Amino acid sequence: MNDLSNVEACVLVGGCVLAVDLLTVAHEASERTAIPLQSNLIASTAFMEPSKEWMYIDNDGTKVGPLEKDAIRRLWSKKSIDWTTKCWASSMSDWKRLRDIRELRWALSVRTPVLTSTQIADAALSILHSMASAHSDLDDAGEIVTPTPRVKRILSSPRCLPHVAQPCLLGNQALLKYLPLCLRLLSQEIPKL
């Protein structure tokens, strides 16, 4: 992804947003991660219930929840909810259709994965880093390029930036390889950040 024409073609067809979508599967890995070196945490997390953070609006217009993600999966498999069902979690500003919530969309995929959630997120971060680093923020004279390259505008938008920054909070060392580099590339020389 180092060739600028490939990066531009990928951005034009929505490659940035797709890579950010793939990055959100890191949430799946973090829900199953145990902290191996601290035995008191392992003991306490072994008996913890999954967090019940999801709510949805059923066909009668009633708010149901809070539920854990596994309950959402069961409702999906029973066809009690579909892509148009409105869902909400405490971290969201408003209710969204299920198909618009990246984390749930990937959680409901049914095929056997070839890569682990961490490997997918790591590959997505690598792609995002390559795409962001392909565009320089400065021209030959050392002046800031205006307008800001499209890939950086997309990734620093309110729609994508929270999902790009989220892996910082997951405690997964494998994802921290590219993440600081991506965030630095996005914030470098951009006046609005």
TIROKOL-119896 format. One line per 10 residues: for each residue z, x, y of C-alpha. Coordinates in pm, whole numbers, plus 50000, padded with zeros to 5 digits. Example, Ala and Ser with C-alpha at 12.3 -4.5 7.8 and 13.67 -1.06 7.14 Angstrom:
! TIROKOL-119896
50780,51230,49550  50714,51367,49894
END
This chain:
! TIROKOL-119896
50000,50000,50000  49952,50303,50226  49596,50214,50327  49608,50028,50659  49320,49795,50568  49504,49691,50249  49821,49627,50447  49636,49416,50704  49460,49215,50432  49790,49158,50254
49958,49043,50577  49671,48804,50654  49705,48625,50320  50084,48590,50346  50191,48900,50155  50491,48964,50383  50637,48621,50323  50568,48647,49949  50748,48984,49931  51043,48831,50119
51038,48543,49869  51057,48795,49587  51341,48974,49763  51555,48662,49748  51586,48692,49369  51842,48963,49445  52087,48674,49483  52040,48599,49114  52135,48953,49019  52440,48954,49246
52577,48639,49084  52590,48819,48750  52706,49159,48873  53046,49283,48759  53216,49572,48937  53263,49821,48652  53519,50064,48794  53789,49829,48920  53959,49662,48626  54165,49421,48836
53845,49278,48983  53678,49249,48645  53973,49055,48511  53977,48817,48803  53601,48764,48818  53577,48703,48444  53763,48374,48485  53621,48262,48817  53411,47950,48834  53069,47983,48995
53076,47897,49363  52998,47535,49436  52794,47569,49750  52491,47345,49699  52452,46980,49798  52154,46749,49767  52052,46399,49869  51976,46177,49570  51713,45901,49553  51957,45649,49701
52015,45869,50007  52366,45969,49900  52490,46325,49952  52594,46476,49620  52796,46794,49582  52909,47057,49624  52756,47190,49303  52700,47533,49154  52346,47662,49108  52359,47599,48733
52420,47229,48801  52110,47228,49022  51917,47385,48732  52041,47113,48495  51943,46839,48740  51600,47000,48770  51551,47015,48392  51649,46646,48363  51399,46564,48640  51682,46416,48851
51562,46627,49144  51218,46753,49239  51051,46978,49498  51094,46716,49771  51470,46668,49722  51665,46764,50035  51923,47036,49966  52183,47219,50173  52433,47505,50140  52707,47605,50381
52505,47901,50510  52209,47681,50611  52166,47528,50954  52005,47207,50828  51887,47021,50518  51562,47148,50363  51334,47038,50085  51399,47221,49760  51056,47385,49774  51145,47539,50111
51462,47712,49986  51360,48048,49848  51673,48113,49646  51653,47782,49459  51278,47802,49412  51312,48129,49223  51625,48012,49039  51428,47721,48894  51143,47930,48755  51109,47874,48381
50917,48167,48239  51073,48466,48067  51093,48744,48327  50924,49079,48273  51149,49249,48529  51515,49197,48608  51612,49035,48937  51716,49373,49075  51385,49534,48975  51189,49254,49142
51393,49282,49462  51357,49662,49459  50979,49635,49421  50967,49380,49704  51167,49610,49932  50938,49900,49844  50633,49689,49936  50793,49573,50262  50882,49931,50350  50525,50047,50282
50381,49764,50489  50616,49823,50783  50569,50201,50780  50188,50172,50774  50194,50054,51137  50318,50290,51404  50520,50150,51693  50388,50418,51926  50032,50499,52027  49890,50850,52064
50038,50881,52414  50386,50793,52286  50388,50447,52445  50509,50135,52267  50221,49950,52102  50179,49598,52237  50164,49352,52086  50406,49455,51814  50221,49497,51482  50190,49165,51299
50379,49281,50989  50680,49373,51202  50664,49047,51397  50664,48850,51073  50944,49049,50912  51163,49042,51224  51116,48666,51269  51411,48428,51214  51237,48303,50900  51227,48644,50726
51480,48883,50882  51793,48718,50736  51644,48747,50387  51547,49110,50446  51901,49193,50562  52081,48987,50296  52073,49254,50020  52314,49462,50232  52583,49209,50147  52518,49196,49774
52679,49527,49682  52385,49636,49468  52330,50011,49498  51975,49997,49361  51864,49778,49652  52014,50004,49916  51746,50269,49864  51478,50107,50082  51683,49856,50277  51813,50085,50555
51464,50229,50596  51310,49881,50625  51566,49762,50877  51526,50081,51082  51148,50040,51085  51181,49679,51198  51427,49748,51477  51270,50069,51603  51090,50034,51937  51102,49652,51937
51249,49535,52268  51363,49191,52145  51587,49343,51875
END
